[in-house]
Amino acid sequence: MAHRLPSAPPILPGLDYVRPLGSGGFADVFLYQQDMPRRAVAVKVLPSDEHDPDLVRMFNAEADVLAHLSAHPAIVTVYQAGISADGRPYIVMEYCPGSLAQRYRIERIPVEEVMAIAVRLAGALESAHRAGLIHRDIKPSNILVTTFGTAVLADFGISSSLRHAPGEVLAMSIPWSAPEVVAEHTGGSVASEVWSLGATVYSLLAGHSPFERRERGQNTRDHLRSRIARATFVPVARDDMPDELQRVLATAMARDPDNRYRSARDFGEAVREVQRSLGLAPTLLEVPTDEWMPVAAEVDFADARVRGPVRSSLPREGRRYTHSTGSPERDEDSTVVGEIPARRRPVWPWIAGGTAVLVIAVGTVVALLLGGL
């Protein structure tokens, strides 16, 4: 996909633009400062010249999926969504200052830290799957790091339902996609999500994606597709890598989906067993209770409407009043523009009061003069 320049940041009510954060294939992300409550937020917005119904549909789906799932501590939080004054859909989300997009390539991440991340993400995916949703794009660049230093799963832009609709578009990030997805036999399943999670954890440990080669020119899409189709597991080349963890990754990335862990939760529990065997406190695996159900309506992945609250105009400084009533004008969305003027107080009470004081003062002086005679 050709690179494009980021679009101009939209003017949004209650938000002050700070700087760009990144630009993807079909959306831009900007840092804003929210006025009330005061906090930094990330705003994802479609470009001004983008009107593709499929992209609008994906954008809507991401907002709705996050609304279902963002209460989970390992999934990025969404605050609101709407349409800017210039007609662009946007999503306001939790600002995460870091990500694992490049860290694993330039830094040897400790095994203990990677296992903790693996368990947190397993809980996030298990929660999504129980809600009938799949992410379909699990990879290091979609793992963000919050201001508290914890990993959260983000970018549900190509997420889908476990009940696939006919004619659904296939989408994938090749280096971390399961063999059956690369072969276009499925658009995604719990088994393929387990594979992608295993491949992502492998990448964080190895410093490269599972089937990537060091030789220049050997990592084209066709090369990667061919190696993933064979799915021969190569152990992570680290001296501090426990054999038990190698076996967990090999199981998660088995070529046959039936030989993988049955669920993201099972994968997370397997990693927790490795933690225990190493004398480490197992990371909490946070999943919904059996009684849990999404409180919102089911996500409609076919919805391509531009929807959400629309800001039709922007507030301007100064006062503006109607000639007939003297009251402030209102925009179409009933937002008061300008300040309500202070009510004029009548002058006559001040005049009457001053006159009374003067009469009393004159009477007092006259009385004093007569008394002295």
C-alpha positions in Angstrom: 0.0 0.0 0.0 1.4 3.4 -1.0 2.3 5.8 1.8 0.2 8.9 2.1 0.6 12.2 4.0 -1.5 12.5 7.1 -4.7 14.6 6.9 -5.2 17.8 8.8 -6.4 17.3 12.3 -10.1 18.1 12.8 -11.4 20.8 15.1 -13.3 19.0 17.8 -15.5 20.4 20.6 -13.8 20.2 24.0 -10.5 18.9 22.5 -7.3 20.9 21.8 -5.0 19.5 19.1 -1.4 18.8 20.2 0.5 16.8 17.6 0.2 13.8 15.2 0.8 10.3 16.6 0.8 8.2 13.5 -0.8 7.4 10.1 -2.0 4.0 8.9 -3.4 2.7 5.7 -6.8 4.3 6.1 -6.8 6.5 9.2 -4.7 9.0 11.1 -4.2 9.2 14.8 -3.6 12.6 16.6 -2.9 13.5 20.2 -5.4 16.0 21.8 -5.8 17.5 25.2 -9.4 17.0 26.5 -10.8 20.0 28.4 -13.2 18.3 30.8 -12.1 16.0 32.4 -8.6 17.2 31.7 -6.5 14.4 30.1 -4.5 13.5 27.0 -6.5 11.4 24.5 -5.7 9.8 21.1 -8.1 10.6 18.3 -8.4 8.2 15.3 -10.0 9.9 12.3 -10.7 9.1 8.7 -9.0 11.3 6.1 -11.2 14.1 4.7 -11.1 12.7 1.2 -12.0 9.1 2.2 -15.6 8.1 1.4 -15.2 4.3 0.8 -18.2 2.6 2.4 -16.0 -0.4 3.4 -13.7 1.9 5.4 -16.6 3.6 7.1 -18.0 0.1 7.9 -14.6 -0.9 9.4 -14.4 2.3 11.3 -17.9 1.9 12.8 -17.1 -1.7 13.7 -14.0 -0.7 15.5 -15.8 1.8 17.6 -18.6 -0.6 18.5 -16.2 -3.5 19.3 -14.2 -1.3 21.6 -17.4 -0.2 23.3 -18.1 -3.9 24.0 -14.7 -4.8 25.2 -12.7 -1.8 26.4 -13.7 -2.4 30.1 -11.1 -5.2 29.9 -7.8 -4.0 31.5 -5.8 -5.3 28.6 -7.8 -3.7 25.8 -7.4 0.0 24.9 -10.3 2.1 26.3 -12.6 4.1 24.0 -14.2 7.3 25.4 -16.5 8.6 22.6 -17.0 8.7 18.9 -18.7 11.1 16.5 -18.4 13.2 13.3 -16.3 16.3 13.1 -17.5 19.6 11.7 -16.0 18.8 8.3 -17.8 15.4 8.2 -15.1 13.0 9.3 -15.9 10.1 11.6 -13.5 10.0 14.6 -12.9 7.9 17.8 -11.6 9.3 21.0 -9.5 6.7 22.8 -7.1 6.2 25.7 -3.7 7.7 24.9 -0.9 5.1 25.2 2.6 6.7 25.0 4.4 3.5 23.9 4.0 0.3 21.8 5.9 -2.9 21.0 6.0 -2.0 17.3 9.8 -1.7 17.2 11.0 -2.5 20.7 11.3 -6.2 20.2 13.6 -5.6 17.2 16.0 -3.3 19.0 15.8 -4.7 22.6 16.1 -8.1 24.1 12.8 -8.1 26.1 13.1 -10.3 29.3 11.4 -13.6 29.1 9.5 -12.9 32.4 8.0 -9.7 30.9 7.0 -11.4 27.7 5.2 -14.1 29.6 3.3 -11.5 31.6 2.3 -9.8 28.3 1.2 -13.2 26.8 -1.1 -13.9 29.7 -2.7 -10.4 29.6 -3.4 -10.7 25.9 -4.8 -14.2 26.3 -7.3 -12.8 28.7 -8.2 -9.9 26.3 -8.7 -12.3 23.4 -10.7 -14.8 25.5 -13.0 -11.9 26.4 -13.4 -10.9 22.8 -14.2 -14.5 21.8 -16.8 -15.0 24.5 -18.5 -11.9 23.1 -18.5 -13.5 19.6 -15.7 -11.3 18.2 -12.3 -11.9 16.8 -9.5 -9.4 16.3 -7.9 -10.8 13.1 -4.7 -8.6 13.3 -2.7 -9.6 16.4 0.9 -8.5 16.0 3.5 -6.5 18.0 2.6 -3.1 16.5 -1.0 -3.5 17.8 0.2 -3.9 21.4 0.3 -0.5 23.0 1.8 0.4 26.4 -0.2 2.6 28.8 1.1 5.4 31.0 1.3 2.7 33.8 3.6 0.5 31.7 1.0 -2.2 31.0 0.4 -3.8 27.6 -3.0 -3.4 26.0 -4.4 -4.8 22.7 -5.5 -2.1 20.2 -6.6 -1.6 16.6 -9.7 -3.6 16.1 -10.1 -2.0 12.6 -10.4 -5.4 10.8 -12.1 -7.3 13.6 -15.1 -9.5 12.7 -17.7 -11.7 14.2 -17.1 -15.4 14.8 -20.2 -15.9 12.7 -18.7 -14.8 9.3 -21.0 -13.1 6.9 -21.1 -14.3 3.2 -18.6 -12.4 1.0 -16.6 -11.1 3.9 -13.3 -9.5 2.9 -10.2 -11.4 4.0 -7.7 -9.3 5.8 -4.4 -10.3 7.4 -0.9 -9.3 8.4 1.1 -12.1 6.8 4.0 -12.7 9.2 1.6 -13.4 12.1 -1.2 -15.1 10.3 -2.1 -18.8 10.6 -1.6 -21.1 7.6 -5.3 -21.5 7.0 -5.7 -17.7 6.9 -2.8 -17.2 4.6 -4.2 -20.0 2.3 -7.5 -18.0 2.4 -9.5 -21.0 3.8 -10.9 -18.9 6.6 -11.2 -15.2 7.5 -10.4 -16.0 11.1 -11.3 -18.3 14.0 -10.4 -18.9 17.6 -7.8 -21.4 16.4 -6.2 -18.8 14.1 -6.2 -16.2 16.9 -4.3 -18.7 19.1 -1.8 -19.1 16.3 -1.4 -15.3 15.9 -1.0 -14.8 19.6 1.7 -17.5 19.7 3.5 -16.0 16.7 3.4 -12.5 18.4 4.8 -13.9 21.6 7.5 -15.7 19.6 8.4 -12.4 17.9 8.8 -10.6 21.2 11.2 -13.3 22.4 13.1 -13.8 19.1 13.4 -10.2 17.9 11.8 -11.1 14.6 8.6 -12.7 13.2 8.6 -16.6 13.3 9.3 -17.2 9.6 11.5 -14.2 8.9 15.1 -14.9 7.6 18.1 -12.7 8.2 19.2 -12.8 4.6 18.3 -9.8 2.5 15.5 -10.3 0.0 14.3 -13.5 1.6 11.2 -12.1 3.3 8.8 -11.1 0.6 5.1 -11.9 1.0 5.5 -15.0 -1.2 8.5 -16.3 0.8 6.6 -15.8 4.1 3.5 -17.4 2.7 5.4 -20.5 1.6 7.2 -20.9 5.0 3.9 -20.4 6.9 2.2 -23.0 4.8 4.8 -25.6 5.8 4.6 -24.3 9.4 7.7 -26.0 10.7 8.3 -24.6 14.2 11.9 -23.4 14.8 12.7 -22.9 18.5 13.5 -19.4 19.7 17.3 -19.0 19.7 17.8 -17.7 23.3 19.8 -19.3 26.0 17.4 -18.1 28.7 14.4 -19.5 26.9 12.8 -22.3 29.0 12.0 -25.5 27.2 8.5 -25.5 28.6 7.8 -22.2 27.0 9.2 -23.5 23.6 6.7 -26.3 23.8 3.8 -23.9 24.6 4.7 -21.8 21.5 5.1 -25.0 19.4 1.6 -26.1 20.4 0.0 -22.7 19.8 1.6 -22.6 16.3 0.8 -26.2 15.2 0.0 -26.4 11.5 -3.2 -28.3 12.2 -5.7 -26.1 14.0 -7.0 -29.2 15.9 -3.6 -29.6 17.5 -3.5 -26.1 19.0 -4.8 -24.9 22.3 -8.6 -24.9 22.2 -8.9 -21.3 23.4 -6.9 -18.2 24.2 -7.6 -19.0 27.9 -5.9 -22.4 27.5 -2.9 -20.8 26.0 -2.8 -18.3 28.9 -3.0 -21.1 31.5 -0.2 -22.9 29.8 2.0 -19.8 30.0 1.0 -19.5 33.7 2.2 -23.0 34.3 5.6 -22.1 32.9 5.7 -19.1 35.2 5.0 -21.4 38.2 7.6 -23.9 37.1 10.2 -21.0 37.1 9.2 -19.9 40.6 7.4 -16.8 39.3 4.1 -15.5 40.5 1.6 -16.3 37.7 0.2 -13.3 36.0 -3.6 -12.8 36.6 -5.6 -14.2 33.7 -8.6 -11.8 33.5 -11.6 -13.3 31.7 -15.3 -12.7 32.0 -17.4 -14.7 34.4 -19.8 -17.2 33.0 -22.7 -14.8 33.6 -21.1 -12.0 31.6 -22.7 -10.8 28.5 -22.0 -7.6 26.4 -24.5 -4.9 27.6 -24.7 -3.3 24.2 -26.5 -4.6 21.1 -24.6 -7.0 18.8 -22.1 -5.3 16.6 -23.3 -4.8 13.0 -20.3 -5.4 10.8 -22.3 -4.4 7.7 -23.2 -0.9 8.9 -21.5 1.6 6.5 -23.5 4.7 7.7 -21.6 7.8 8.8 -23.2 8.0 12.3 -22.6 9.7 15.6 -23.2 13.1 17.1 -22.5 15.8 14.5 -21.0 19.2 15.4 -22.5 21.4 12.7 -20.6 24.6 13.6 -17.9 25.7 15.9 -18.2 28.2 18.8 -16.9 31.7 18.2 -15.7 34.1 20.8 -17.7 37.2 21.6 -21.4 37.8 22.1 -24.1 37.4 19.5 -27.7 38.2 20.2 -30.9 38.2 18.3 -32.4 41.7 17.6 -35.9 40.6 18.6 -35.4 39.1 22.0 -31.9 40.1 23.1 -31.2 36.4 24.0 -28.1 34.5 22.7 -28.5 32.7 19.4 -28.3 28.9 19.4 -26.7 26.6 16.9 -28.7 23.9 15.2 -27.5 21.4 17.9 -28.7 23.7 20.6 -25.3 24.7 21.8 -25.2 28.2 23.3 -22.8 30.4 21.5 -21.3 33.3 23.5 -22.0 34.3 27.1 -25.3 35.3 28.5 -25.2 39.1 29.2 -25.6 40.4 32.7 -29.1 41.8 33.3 -29.3 45.6 33.3 -30.3 46.9 36.7 -32.8 49.8 36.9 -31.4 53.2 37.8 -34.3 54.8 39.6 -33.7 53.0 43.0 -30.2 54.5 43.2 -31.6 58.0 42.5 -34.3 57.7 45.1 -31.9 56.4 47.7 -29.5 59.2 47.1 -32.2 61.9 47.4 -33.4 60.5 50.7 -29.9 60.5 52.1 -29.4 64.1 51.0 -32.7 65.3 52.7 -31.8 63.6 56.0 -28.3 65.2 55.9 -29.7 68.7 55.3 -32.4 68.3 58.1 -29.7 67.3 60.5 -27.5 70.3 59.8 -30.5 72.7 60.2 -31.5 71.1 63.5 -28.0 71.6 64.8 -27.9 75.3 63.8 -31.3 76.0 65.4 -30.2 74.3 68.6 -27.2 76.5 68.9 -29.2 79.7 68.8 
